Amino acid sequence: MSGPFAKNATNGTMIQESTRRDMNESVQVLLVFVVISLLLAALFFVDKHWKHTQTENAKATGLLNTSHSYATNLVKHFMPTMKVAKYQFRGMHPPPARVDIAFHKLGLELPSGAKVLTGVTGEFLAGRMCAIMGPSGAGKTTFMNVLCGKATYGKMTGTILINGHKFDISQINSVVGFVPQDDVVHETLTVREQIAFSATLRNKVGTSPSRIGHIVDDVLNVMQIDHIQNSIVGGVEKRGISGGQRKRVNIGLELAAQPTVLFLDEPTSGLDSTSSLAVVYSLKKMCQLGMTCIMVIHQPRYSLFTLFDDVLLLGKGGNTVYLGESAGAKTYFDDLGFLMLKDENRADWFMDVISGEVLNERIPNFEPKMLFELWERYKGGPPPLEGGDALDEEAGGAGGQTLGSRTRTGRDMTNEEEIAVLTRSLHDEWDCIDLNYDGFLDSEELKALLTRCSQLEPSDEVVNEVLHRMAGPDKAVVEKAQFIRYLCSLQGDIAKDMLASTEGGGSPIGTDGFRDGVRLAFLAVLPQGNKQGSQPVADSDSDTSVSSMSEDASADNWISKPKNGIKALQRTIPGPCLQFRILFTRTLIQWWRKNNERMIFFIAMALGAVILAGQDILCRHPRWDAMALVNTHTCVGLLTTIFCLNVFGENQPMFWRERNRGMSVFSYFQAKTCLNLCDLWMQCFLFTSLYYGIRVMHTPFLTYWVPYLLTTYAASGWGYAISAWLPAQHGPFVGSLIIFVVCGLLGNPMSLTQFLANPLLEAVVDILSITRWSIPMSFFLEIELYPPQPEGKQEEMTLGLYKSAYRAATWPRPDYGHWYPALIVLILYGLTLRGIAYLGLLFKNRDKMV
């Protein structure tokens, strides 16, 4: 066939091929779009499920607290004088080994030769709360940093003993907590999420999820933040919880790890007196589990000062003025000849004495530095307290007789007597409670009893919770002995009910042998009195506020089983693989909550594609124009680098804190970069598809997309490396400059020929440039699939210049082609930069770890 018919047939074939090609390209774009949509839909439902889980956890916490409140009312009804714990720990247990910290002549000398801490000697005992106090410039924080081994900015001197052995405290880092003065938290997580992830990362490997959940509940309740557990913490830019609540979250992050030793740097700074008292009160509660708590505190009020067991007073220059029980501090200064005015706050008075603001009648020429020598002479410990100086005086610390100092003429009921009275009261009322006279209480009878004792009808969930605590899970009725055993267990600080045993919270009351089982079961049937020779169930000195550990709560007898070996003090935390799973989950939650910020970069990518495509159309640049490719690849590389600066540049103090507490840097790095790949993939697709569609490119889309993906992968490595090595404020400037060079200058075909002509410059370009590899992939793919038809000599000369520029390199050899060598080089390029970023996270800013 010839003539116009053949020409028409050829045109028809070309039209069909063009139509088929356009359809294939549309299908490819649609396929990628569908995959991204499915990914986002899956993440949306994951987020919904996560929020539902957190809501259910909050309800469970509320049920836990409400049930305990109703149980407390039961005790008040049957035995009003029996004292019960305000809160019982269900997840947190006493440490397996105690930690006593002794220090001898501890000091610090700066590189300039100045000594900021001089010869501090003393000991902090396990299970006690110790305060470090002193005026400004006394070296309070310096002393704690030296004790922690964190004072790397000077030469540390002296000796530190742990349980009598010379250990570096970093050797027991897994059981040591440190709360910085600044509230270093995750701003995009809720209160509960913060505590939960800290507990999961830092507790012993193999700890069950239910135990972790109870530890989180314990921290939320002790720190009194359970009512805001599902609130986003927030920060300066986006308001969240209050400052006092944020401070408690900051402390709760460390408590969730169940530390044996906890250091705190001014935990009450920025708080009002009431909030400060609540924070220290919560820490006092934790010390009852055997935790050693050492904190720097500034001018506490009297009621707060009385909560401390021991106090270290430092004078100017970091010298010891007093170290001992807080109750003996005033007596010590009284014996030195200092006189405290009536109604004056003791803590403020101590600071005035140390600063030289208080006159001493015995020492006419008194100067503050004399206190150091006086303490060195004393060193034997303060004399016994006198009645008028006891810490039960009123808040002013004034002399005079108070209720706490009067002679008592009676005695409290013993624990056995309280249990006997409770048993008798229950026996007398049992027929009124047991409505069907079957000897057991079912849920309806228990509900009626709870309503009568609390004057408020409980929900069915609360009734079942209390019933199961008494009788055990899946039980429908409660026996009289079980009822009494449960009420007696409320005296201890650690939950020992039937549910606690099934949840890993310890042995329930009634399974610990004679004391808890046989004796109480026997008492349950006594008509009156108590059995002579029986042992007390709990320490009756506990009260409803700060209750001391009962015998039940201290069944592990932590204080009488010292384990001096270093292995006994160490804890095996989750390894890198498990930490990666935990950190990836946390990063995914944070990632999803930043959709608004992410949208800004997506809009920037879209605008970049539209503007560049419009420019190329208006200027009539051919589709094979390499300079157009330089512009698009540089735009993608620049926006990608700036976007990736936030991956490691954001919230660096929190990373430093977690790194020092045992977090795997490798796991953290992988979790952040793996999830960031989703952003890079979507942003690159958005840019490429828009530019591709506006310019009506002929190359198959997926093939056209690959060079841009490689540019994105390589440029993201620069963002990671810059954010890991440089301060965040310098990142955008340095990143923009680097991408301008490695993408714009070193990949420009107009100057590339001169670079490649010199072997040394060629090596530099091959190593540093991204577009020297990515642009030839796009350029040669276009001209090979669709041979160009230059219009005029200018385009013909330009095309020839581009070809010669990209073929001037001595490597890769022409028979290797441009596609696969560039693919390998750019992948290695991105991996190398990621390795550099990892090294930055590993070694940079080690002096800033908190």
Buried (B, 14 or more C-beta within 10 A) or exposed (E): EEEEEEEEEEEEEEEEEEEEEEEEBEEBBEEBEEEBEEEEEEBEEBBEEBEEEBEEBBEBBBBBBBBBEBBBBBBBBBBEEBBBBBBBBBBBBBBBBBBBBBBEEBBBBBEEEEBBBBBBBBEBBBBBBBBBBBBEEBBBBBBBBBBBBBBEEBEBBBEBBBBEEEBEBEBBBBBBBBBBBBBBBBBBBBBBBBBBBBBBBBBBEEBEEBBBBBBBBBBBBBBBBBBBBBBBBBBEEEEBBEEBBBBBBBBBBBBBBBBBBBBBBBBBBBBEEEBBBBBBBBBBBBBBBBBBBBBBBBBBBBBBBBBBBBBBBBBBBBBBBBBBBBBBBBBBBBEBEBEBEEEBBBBBBBBBBBBBEBEBEEEEEBEBEBBBEBBEEBEEEBEEBEBEBBBEBEEBBBBEEBEEBEEEEEEEBEBBBBBBBBBBBBBEBBEEBBEEEEEBBBBEBBBBBBBBBBEEEBEEBBBBBBBBBBBBEEBEBBBBBBBBBBBBBBBBBBBBBBBBBBBBBBBBBBEBEEBBBEBBBBBBEBEEEBEEEBEBBBBBEBEEEBBBBBBBBBBBEBBEEBBBEBEBBBBEBBEBEBBBEBBBBBBBBBBBBEEEEBEEBBEBBBBBBBEBBEEBEEEEBBBBBBBBBBBBBBBBBBBBBBBBBBBBBBBBBBBBBBBBBBBBBBBBBBBBBEBBEBBBBBBBBBBBBBBBBBBEBBBBBBBBBBBBBBBBBBBBBBBBBBBBBBEBEEBBEBBEEBBBEBBBBBBBBEEBBEBBEEEEEBEEBBEBBBBBBBBBBBBBBBBEEEEBEBEEEEBEEBBEBBBEBBEBBEEBEEEEBBBEBBBEBBEEBBEBBBBBBBBBBEEBBEEEBB
